[in-house]
Each structure stands twice: as C-alpha cells, then as structure tokens.
Amino acid sequence: MTWIKPSFLWMMYRSGWATKENQEHILAIKIKRAGFEWALANACLSHFDSKLYSSYEEWKNLLSRLPVRVQWDPERDLKFNSLNYRTIQIGLSGIAVDLYITNWITEITDISDLCIKTKQVLIDGKISQAMDMLPKEETYPLPDTIADKIR
C-alpha cells in the first residue's frame, strides 16, 4: 500500500524529521485535485464505524472491494504532542496506485534538507523560526458526498 500523508507535522512525527531508518528522504508530492477526490470517493475507512456502515459485514465487503483506505490519526504540534483534532492518512492499493503514479502526480520535490534544518532550528530553541519554515497547510474543502463518506 502507498500512503498519502498530507500533514507535514504528522509526517515529521512519523519520520523523526527525516532521521528514522529508511525514512531519511521526505518527498512533497503534488497531485491533481481530481485524483485526490477520486481516491477519497473510492475509499473505505480502515476501521469499522457504525455511524457510517450499516453492519460490520457491509464494511468488510467495502474494505475488500475498494482500492483506498482512510484513517484518521491525531495531528501533531512541533514537539509531536497530540492535538485535539485528527489528520487524514490515505492508503492506495491496486488501481489507485496505478492512477497515482501515471496520472495524478504533477510535481515531486525532495524536502529532506528542509526537514533536517527545521529539526535543528527546534533543537536550538527557535520555535518562531521553525514555525516560519513549515509549509503552508489549509483545510481542504470537499464535496459533501465525499466528506460524508470519510467523516
């Protein structure tokens, strides 16, 4: 499974600011909006939620048929403390991976050096400077039909 992790700070938490073994390279990948929304429209939550699915069996059936998984993990701050809201993780498999690599990607940038420099600025205690180094992130507006599907 290939994962799209839109939150920069969650990715830094996961990769240890690009220092954990086999996570030393962080790529910022821009994809087409149509592809991102296709992925979410063809997604199933990675866990059963009785508010979204009429039964466990329905969820298991969707899980086996749909090529995309969505899970929600706690967002993180600069010190990796959990925040009171969650950030989306989108897992692609099968046809979704094929579409991602052949049609959706518009730009790939290696941001590993930025990650390591930001970590050093934090170690130096320059919180404000580190905040200024973070990529700008905005709430992503979705059509209601997709938003309702992934909560």
Biotite code that builds the C-alpha atoms (Angstrom):
import biotite.structure as struc

atoms = struc.array([
    struc.Atom([0.000, 0.000, 0.000], chain_id="A", res_id=1, res_name="MET", atom_name="CA", element="C"),
    struc.Atom([1.203, 3.510, -0.862], chain_id="A", res_id=2, res_name="THR", atom_name="CA", element="C"),
    struc.Atom([0.229, 6.246, 1.593], chain_id="A", res_id=3, res_name="TRP", atom_name="CA", element="C"),
    struc.Atom([-0.624, 9.908, 1.055], chain_id="A", res_id=4, res_name="ILE", atom_name="CA", element="C"),
    struc.Atom([0.072, 11.824, 4.248], chain_id="A", res_id=5, res_name="LYS", atom_name="CA", element="C"),
    struc.Atom([-0.998, 15.430, 3.703], chain_id="A", res_id=6, res_name="PRO", atom_name="CA", element="C"),
    struc.Atom([0.031, 16.731, 7.137], chain_id="A", res_id=7, res_name="SER", atom_name="CA", element="C"),
    struc.Atom([3.634, 17.923, 7.259], chain_id="A", res_id=8, res_name="PHE", atom_name="CA", element="C"),
    struc.Atom([3.925, 17.709, 11.051], chain_id="A", res_id=9, res_name="LEU", atom_name="CA", element="C"),
    struc.Atom([2.350, 14.268, 11.177], chain_id="A", res_id=10, res_name="TRP", atom_name="CA", element="C"),
    struc.Atom([4.893, 13.127, 8.592], chain_id="A", res_id=11, res_name="MET", atom_name="CA", element="C"),
    struc.Atom([7.697, 14.661, 10.672], chain_id="A", res_id=12, res_name="MET", atom_name="CA", element="C"),
    struc.Atom([6.370, 12.790, 13.712], chain_id="A", res_id=13, res_name="TYR", atom_name="CA", element="C"),
    struc.Atom([6.308, 9.548, 11.707], chain_id="A", res_id=14, res_name="ARG", atom_name="CA", element="C"),
    struc.Atom([9.776, 10.019, 10.183], chain_id="A", res_id=15, res_name="SER", atom_name="CA", element="C"),
    struc.Atom([11.521, 11.744, 13.115], chain_id="A", res_id=16, res_name="GLY", atom_name="CA", element="C"),
    struc.Atom([12.232, 14.791, 10.968], chain_id="A", res_id=17, res_name="TRP", atom_name="CA", element="C"),
    struc.Atom([13.626, 12.526, 8.220], chain_id="A", res_id=18, res_name="ALA", atom_name="CA", element="C"),
    struc.Atom([16.063, 10.790, 10.578], chain_id="A", res_id=19, res_name="THR", atom_name="CA", element="C"),
    struc.Atom([14.459, 7.389, 11.279], chain_id="A", res_id=20, res_name="LYS", atom_name="CA", element="C"),
    struc.Atom([15.967, 4.408, 9.478], chain_id="A", res_id=21, res_name="GLU", atom_name="CA", element="C"),
    struc.Atom([14.535, 4.010, 5.965], chain_id="A", res_id=22, res_name="ASN", atom_name="CA", element="C"),
    struc.Atom([12.709, 7.334, 6.323], chain_id="A", res_id=23, res_name="GLN", atom_name="CA", element="C"),
    struc.Atom([15.613, 9.666, 5.638], chain_id="A", res_id=24, res_name="GLU", atom_name="CA", element="C"),
    struc.Atom([14.058, 11.070, 2.459], chain_id="A", res_id=25, res_name="HIS", atom_name="CA", element="C"),
    struc.Atom([10.807, 13.027, 2.511], chain_id="A", res_id=26, res_name="ILE", atom_name="CA", element="C"),
    struc.Atom([9.114, 13.855, -0.766], chain_id="A", res_id=27, res_name="LEU", atom_name="CA", element="C"),
    struc.Atom([6.495, 16.554, -1.217], chain_id="A", res_id=28, res_name="ALA", atom_name="CA", element="C"),
    struc.Atom([4.255, 15.244, -3.960], chain_id="A", res_id=29, res_name="ILE", atom_name="CA", element="C"),
    struc.Atom([1.714, 17.481, -5.646], chain_id="A", res_id=30, res_name="LYS", atom_name="CA", element="C"),
    struc.Atom([-1.216, 15.684, -7.217], chain_id="A", res_id=31, res_name="ILE", atom_name="CA", element="C"),
    struc.Atom([-4.220, 16.725, -9.228], chain_id="A", res_id=32, res_name="LYS", atom_name="CA", element="C"),
    struc.Atom([-7.328, 17.632, -7.276], chain_id="A", res_id=33, res_name="ARG", atom_name="CA", element="C"),
    struc.Atom([-9.394, 15.275, -9.449], chain_id="A", res_id=34, res_name="ALA", atom_name="CA", element="C"),
    struc.Atom([-7.126, 12.385, -8.482], chain_id="A", res_id=35, res_name="GLY", atom_name="CA", element="C"),
    struc.Atom([-7.236, 13.237, -4.785], chain_id="A", res_id=36, res_name="PHE", atom_name="CA", element="C"),
    struc.Atom([-11.017, 13.388, -4.852], chain_id="A", res_id=37, res_name="GLU", atom_name="CA", element="C"),
    struc.Atom([-11.228, 10.149, -6.865], chain_id="A", res_id=38, res_name="TRP", atom_name="CA", element="C"),
    struc.Atom([-9.181, 8.455, -4.155], chain_id="A", res_id=39, res_name="ALA", atom_name="CA", element="C"),
    struc.Atom([-11.478, 9.715, -1.399], chain_id="A", res_id=40, res_name="LEU", atom_name="CA", element="C"),
    struc.Atom([-14.607, 8.847, -3.376], chain_id="A", res_id=41, res_name="ALA", atom_name="CA", element="C"),
    struc.Atom([-13.288, 5.285, -3.727], chain_id="A", res_id=42, res_name="ASN", atom_name="CA", element="C"),
    struc.Atom([-12.260, 4.920, -0.100], chain_id="A", res_id=43, res_name="ALA", atom_name="CA", element="C"),
    struc.Atom([-13.347, 2.941, 2.901], chain_id="A", res_id=44, res_name="CYS", atom_name="CA", element="C"),
    struc.Atom([-12.382, 3.718, 6.482], chain_id="A", res_id=45, res_name="LEU", atom_name="CA", element="C"),
    struc.Atom([-9.664, 1.417, 7.758], chain_id="A", res_id=46, res_name="SER", atom_name="CA", element="C"),
    struc.Atom([-11.814, 0.666, 10.808], chain_id="A", res_id=47, res_name="HIS", atom_name="CA", element="C"),
    struc.Atom([-15.492, -0.150, 11.306], chain_id="A", res_id=48, res_name="PHE", atom_name="CA", element="C"),
    struc.Atom([-17.708, 2.811, 12.241], chain_id="A", res_id=49, res_name="ASP", atom_name="CA", element="C"),
    struc.Atom([-21.358, 2.044, 12.966], chain_id="A", res_id=50, res_name="SER", atom_name="CA", element="C"),
    struc.Atom([-22.288, 5.643, 12.115], chain_id="A", res_id=51, res_name="LYS", atom_name="CA", element="C"),
    struc.Atom([-21.098, 5.144, 8.533], chain_id="A", res_id=52, res_name="LEU", atom_name="CA", element="C"),
    struc.Atom([-21.745, 1.480, 7.832], chain_id="A", res_id=53, res_name="TYR", atom_name="CA", element="C"),
    struc.Atom([-24.994, -0.381, 8.407], chain_id="A", res_id=54, res_name="SER", atom_name="CA", element="C"),
    struc.Atom([-23.135, -3.507, 9.526], chain_id="A", res_id=55, res_name="SER", atom_name="CA", element="C"),
    struc.Atom([-19.692, -4.933, 10.102], chain_id="A", res_id=56, res_name="TYR", atom_name="CA", element="C"),
    struc.Atom([-20.249, -7.183, 7.075], chain_id="A", res_id=57, res_name="GLU", atom_name="CA", element="C"),
    struc.Atom([-21.005, -4.185, 4.836], chain_id="A", res_id=58, res_name="GLU", atom_name="CA", element="C"),
    struc.Atom([-17.773, -2.529, 5.969], chain_id="A", res_id=59, res_name="TRP", atom_name="CA", element="C"),
    struc.Atom([-15.729, -5.724, 5.419], chain_id="A", res_id=60, res_name="LYS", atom_name="CA", element="C"),
    struc.Atom([-17.225, -6.046, 1.923], chain_id="A", res_id=61, res_name="ASN", atom_name="CA", element="C"),
    struc.Atom([-16.298, -2.448, 1.051], chain_id="A", res_id=62, res_name="LEU", atom_name="CA", element="C"),
    struc.Atom([-12.863, -2.917, 2.578], chain_id="A", res_id=63, res_name="LEU", atom_name="CA", element="C"),
    struc.Atom([-12.218, -5.858, 0.265], chain_id="A", res_id=64, res_name="SER", atom_name="CA", element="C"),
    struc.Atom([-13.589, -4.111, -2.858], chain_id="A", res_id=65, res_name="ARG", atom_name="CA", element="C"),
    struc.Atom([-12.396, -0.523, -2.629], chain_id="A", res_id=66, res_name="LEU", atom_name="CA", element="C"),
    struc.Atom([-8.783, 0.375, -3.545], chain_id="A", res_id=67, res_name="PRO", atom_name="CA", element="C"),
    struc.Atom([-8.350, 3.164, -0.974], chain_id="A", res_id=68, res_name="VAL", atom_name="CA", element="C"),
    struc.Atom([-8.221, 3.206, 2.844], chain_id="A", res_id=69, res_name="ARG", atom_name="CA", element="C"),
    struc.Atom([-8.728, 6.256, 5.021], chain_id="A", res_id=70, res_name="VAL", atom_name="CA", element="C"),
    struc.Atom([-7.638, 6.534, 8.595], chain_id="A", res_id=71, res_name="GLN", atom_name="CA", element="C"),
    struc.Atom([-7.609, 9.484, 10.947], chain_id="A", res_id=72, res_name="TRP", atom_name="CA", element="C"),
    struc.Atom([-4.672, 9.955, 13.330], chain_id="A", res_id=73, res_name="ASP", atom_name="CA", element="C"),
    struc.Atom([-4.090, 12.677, 15.917], chain_id="A", res_id=74, res_name="PRO", atom_name="CA", element="C"),
    struc.Atom([-2.480, 15.751, 14.404], chain_id="A", res_id=75, res_name="GLU", atom_name="CA", element="C"),
    struc.Atom([0.832, 16.782, 15.978], chain_id="A", res_id=76, res_name="ARG", atom_name="CA", element="C"),
    struc.Atom([2.451, 20.035, 17.006], chain_id="A", res_id=77, res_name="ASP", atom_name="CA", element="C"),
    struc.Atom([6.130, 20.963, 16.581], chain_id="A", res_id=78, res_name="LEU", atom_name="CA", element="C"),
    struc.Atom([7.072, 18.924, 19.647], chain_id="A", res_id=79, res_name="LYS", atom_name="CA", element="C"),
    struc.Atom([4.964, 15.970, 18.409], chain_id="A", res_id=80, res_name="PHE", atom_name="CA", element="C"),
    struc.Atom([2.324, 16.388, 21.103], chain_id="A", res_id=81, res_name="ASN", atom_name="CA", element="C"),
    struc.Atom([-1.112, 15.158, 20.044], chain_id="A", res_id=82, res_name="SER", atom_name="CA", element="C"),
    struc.Atom([-3.524, 17.933, 19.154], chain_id="A", res_id=83, res_name="LEU", atom_name="CA", element="C"),
    struc.Atom([-7.291, 17.808, 19.713], chain_id="A", res_id=84, res_name="ASN", atom_name="CA", element="C"),
    struc.Atom([-8.062, 17.153, 16.056], chain_id="A", res_id=85, res_name="TYR", atom_name="CA", element="C"),
    struc.Atom([-7.142, 14.460, 13.589], chain_id="A", res_id=86, res_name="ARG", atom_name="CA", element="C"),
    struc.Atom([-5.340, 14.354, 10.272], chain_id="A", res_id=87, res_name="THR", atom_name="CA", element="C"),
    struc.Atom([-6.124, 12.119, 7.336], chain_id="A", res_id=88, res_name="ILE", atom_name="CA", element="C"),
    struc.Atom([-3.920, 9.306, 6.051], chain_id="A", res_id=89, res_name="GLN", atom_name="CA", element="C"),
    struc.Atom([-4.896, 7.862, 2.658], chain_id="A", res_id=90, res_name="ILE", atom_name="CA", element="C"),
    struc.Atom([-3.704, 4.398, 1.678], chain_id="A", res_id=91, res_name="GLY", atom_name="CA", element="C"),
    struc.Atom([-3.710, 3.486, -2.009], chain_id="A", res_id=92, res_name="LEU", atom_name="CA", element="C"),
    struc.Atom([-3.715, -0.032, -3.456], chain_id="A", res_id=93, res_name="SER", atom_name="CA", element="C"),
    struc.Atom([-4.371, -1.679, -6.816], chain_id="A", res_id=94, res_name="GLY", atom_name="CA", element="C"),
    struc.Atom([-5.797, 0.627, -9.463], chain_id="A", res_id=95, res_name="ILE", atom_name="CA", element="C"),
    struc.Atom([-5.414, 3.641, -7.149], chain_id="A", res_id=96, res_name="ALA", atom_name="CA", element="C"),
    struc.Atom([-1.616, 3.213, -7.112], chain_id="A", res_id=97, res_name="VAL", atom_name="CA", element="C"),
    struc.Atom([-1.554, 2.888, -10.901], chain_id="A", res_id=98, res_name="ASP", atom_name="CA", element="C"),
    struc.Atom([-3.594, 6.084, -11.306], chain_id="A", res_id=99, res_name="LEU", atom_name="CA", element="C"),
    struc.Atom([-1.480, 7.893, -8.721], chain_id="A", res_id=100, res_name="TYR", atom_name="CA", element="C"),
    struc.Atom([1.834, 7.203, -10.439], chain_id="A", res_id=101, res_name="ILE", atom_name="CA", element="C"),
    struc.Atom([0.648, 7.547, -14.046], chain_id="A", res_id=102, res_name="THR", atom_name="CA", element="C"),
    struc.Atom([-1.999, 10.309, -13.940], chain_id="A", res_id=103, res_name="ASN", atom_name="CA", element="C"),
    struc.Atom([-2.210, 12.250, -10.698], chain_id="A", res_id=104, res_name="TRP", atom_name="CA", element="C"),
    struc.Atom([1.336, 13.353, -9.836], chain_id="A", res_id=105, res_name="ILE", atom_name="CA", element="C"),
    struc.Atom([2.255, 16.793, -11.142], chain_id="A", res_id=106, res_name="THR", atom_name="CA", element="C"),
    struc.Atom([5.421, 17.554, -9.149], chain_id="A", res_id=107, res_name="GLU", atom_name="CA", element="C"),
    struc.Atom([7.845, 15.801, -6.792], chain_id="A", res_id=108, res_name="ILE", atom_name="CA", element="C"),
    struc.Atom([10.209, 17.752, -4.535], chain_id="A", res_id=109, res_name="THR", atom_name="CA", element="C"),
    struc.Atom([12.716, 16.272, -2.104], chain_id="A", res_id=110, res_name="ASP", atom_name="CA", element="C"),
    struc.Atom([12.234, 18.246, 1.118], chain_id="A", res_id=111, res_name="ILE", atom_name="CA", element="C"),
    struc.Atom([14.556, 16.145, 3.290], chain_id="A", res_id=112, res_name="SER", atom_name="CA", element="C"),
    struc.Atom([17.009, 19.015, 3.847], chain_id="A", res_id=113, res_name="ASP", atom_name="CA", element="C"),
    struc.Atom([14.170, 21.326, 4.952], chain_id="A", res_id=114, res_name="LEU", atom_name="CA", element="C"),
    struc.Atom([13.036, 18.703, 7.464], chain_id="A", res_id=115, res_name="CYS", atom_name="CA", element="C"),
    struc.Atom([16.508, 18.275, 8.934], chain_id="A", res_id=116, res_name="ILE", atom_name="CA", element="C"),
    struc.Atom([17.119, 22.043, 9.070], chain_id="A", res_id=117, res_name="LYS", atom_name="CA", element="C"),
    struc.Atom([13.773, 22.609, 10.775], chain_id="A", res_id=118, res_name="THR", atom_name="CA", element="C"),
    struc.Atom([14.611, 19.968, 13.374], chain_id="A", res_id=119, res_name="LYS", atom_name="CA", element="C"),
    struc.Atom([17.920, 21.714, 14.073], chain_id="A", res_id=120, res_name="GLN", atom_name="CA", element="C"),
    struc.Atom([16.192, 25.075, 14.461], chain_id="A", res_id=121, res_name="VAL", atom_name="CA", element="C"),
    struc.Atom([13.861, 23.430, 17.002], chain_id="A", res_id=122, res_name="LEU", atom_name="CA", element="C"),
    struc.Atom([16.805, 21.897, 18.877], chain_id="A", res_id=123, res_name="ILE", atom_name="CA", element="C"),
    struc.Atom([18.301, 25.396, 19.013], chain_id="A", res_id=124, res_name="ASP", atom_name="CA", element="C"),
    struc.Atom([15.079, 26.557, 20.701], chain_id="A", res_id=125, res_name="GLY", atom_name="CA", element="C"),
    struc.Atom([13.982, 28.871, 17.877], chain_id="A", res_id=126, res_name="LYS", atom_name="CA", element="C"),
    struc.Atom([10.291, 27.923, 17.854], chain_id="A", res_id=127, res_name="ILE", atom_name="CA", element="C"),
    struc.Atom([9.126, 31.002, 15.948], chain_id="A", res_id=128, res_name="SER", atom_name="CA", element="C"),
    struc.Atom([11.722, 30.477, 13.229], chain_id="A", res_id=129, res_name="GLN", atom_name="CA", element="C"),
    struc.Atom([10.736, 26.799, 12.957], chain_id="A", res_id=130, res_name="ALA", atom_name="CA", element="C"),
    struc.Atom([7.073, 27.794, 12.581], chain_id="A", res_id=131, res_name="MET", atom_name="CA", element="C"),
    struc.Atom([8.045, 30.090, 9.711], chain_id="A", res_id=132, res_name="ASP", atom_name="CA", element="C"),
    struc.Atom([9.799, 27.179, 7.977], chain_id="A", res_id=133, res_name="MET", atom_name="CA", element="C"),
    struc.Atom([6.700, 24.964, 7.913], chain_id="A", res_id=134, res_name="LEU", atom_name="CA", element="C"),
    struc.Atom([4.831, 24.575, 4.635], chain_id="A", res_id=135, res_name="PRO", atom_name="CA", element="C"),
    struc.Atom([1.523, 26.390, 4.473], chain_id="A", res_id=136, res_name="LYS", atom_name="CA", element="C"),
    struc.Atom([-1.387, 23.987, 5.001], chain_id="A", res_id=137, res_name="GLU", atom_name="CA", element="C"),
    struc.Atom([-5.042, 24.784, 4.589], chain_id="A", res_id=138, res_name="GLU", atom_name="CA", element="C"),
    struc.Atom([-8.282, 22.959, 5.217], chain_id="A", res_id=139, res_name="THR", atom_name="CA", element="C"),
    struc.Atom([-9.211, 21.111, 2.056], chain_id="A", res_id=140, res_name="TYR", atom_name="CA", element="C"),
    struc.Atom([-12.852, 21.693, 1.064], chain_id="A", res_id=141, res_name="PRO", atom_name="CA", element="C"),
    struc.Atom([-14.615, 18.575, -0.180], chain_id="A", res_id=142, res_name="LEU", atom_name="CA", element="C"),
    struc.Atom([-17.961, 17.969, -1.828], chain_id="A", res_id=143, res_name="PRO", atom_name="CA", element="C"),
    struc.Atom([-20.459, 16.813, 0.828], chain_id="A", res_id=144, res_name="ASP", atom_name="CA", element="C"),
    struc.Atom([-20.831, 13.397, -0.814], chain_id="A", res_id=145, res_name="THR", atom_name="CA", element="C"),
    struc.Atom([-17.147, 12.679, -0.253], chain_id="A", res_id=146, res_name="ILE", atom_name="CA", element="C"),
    struc.Atom([-16.907, 14.353, 3.150], chain_id="A", res_id=147, res_name="ALA", atom_name="CA", element="C"),
    struc.Atom([-19.828, 12.316, 4.452], chain_id="A", res_id=148, res_name="ASP", atom_name="CA", element="C"),
    struc.Atom([-18.193, 9.125, 3.229], chain_id="A", res_id=149, res_name="LYS", atom_name="CA", element="C"),
    struc.Atom([-14.921, 9.614, 5.108], chain_id="A", res_id=150, res_name="ILE", atom_name="CA", element="C"),
    struc.Atom([-16.156, 11.664, 8.049], chain_id="A", res_id=151, res_name="ARG", atom_name="CA", element="C"),
])
